[in-house]
Amino acid sequence: MKVGLIGGTGFYDLFGSLEDIVVATPYGDVTLFKGEHGDKEVYFLPRHGTTHGVLAPDVNYRANMIALKMVGVERVLAVSAVGSVNPDIQVGAVSLLDQFVDMTKRRQQTYGEFSADMTEPFCNEMKASIQGAARTLGLCMHEDVTLVGVDGPIYETRHELQLFRSWGMDVVGMTNTTEAALARELGLCFSVITLSTDMATGFAEKPPNLETHRKVAEENKGKMKDLVLQTLSDLERNQDCECTVPYQNARLAIK
Ligand SMILES: [Zn+2]
């Protein structure tokens, strides 16, 4: 089974030797890194480019997601750094996303062929595998977490964040809502685990900054890698999830 892994540049050393592949998509070329884990062929996609130089609003999301589809990936696991607006989700906490509210305004987040059902934006079977992996590792993970997606790269104002919290949002991020929408249009199973690298502005003593973000990411790298590898071990082929249904129905309608 082919699995996609989207994350930061810290995952290169997970799979021993990696083969880099350039996929020519209708939206531009994408470099993927192919490795193996057990019986899985893993295609690692560094979301922000190989040098981590591409900011969230400038990521070529349509090219990235369709490149994974083009190499035959069925399921995509994404790992993201987020800011917390829920005080119960402290810096260094791991969360499994359940829902999101998309507040981005400037994203190319559709292939423009049909309207996909996003009632449940993440794959239930993948979520169950991630929950099982966390239990196996004895890792504390927040579940049923709701993310609010923002464009970035600027951080939010205090009142924006207070508004998000009053809506019941838990974490703030800049990438996953776009990825999830495109994955659903492509019939890819998609699920996200997040690491809270800061308490968002207005919930912290100090405003978020890159140095703290990197420090927290580094401190928690081990447990994130363990969770990714255990999840990849536990993942199975699509049994009964509905992730591919909108895509299949659209293909039938287009034919
Ligand atoms: Zn699924």
Residues whose N, C-alpha, C, O or C-beta is under 5 A from the ligand:
A	BS01	ZN	C123 N124 C189 C241 C243
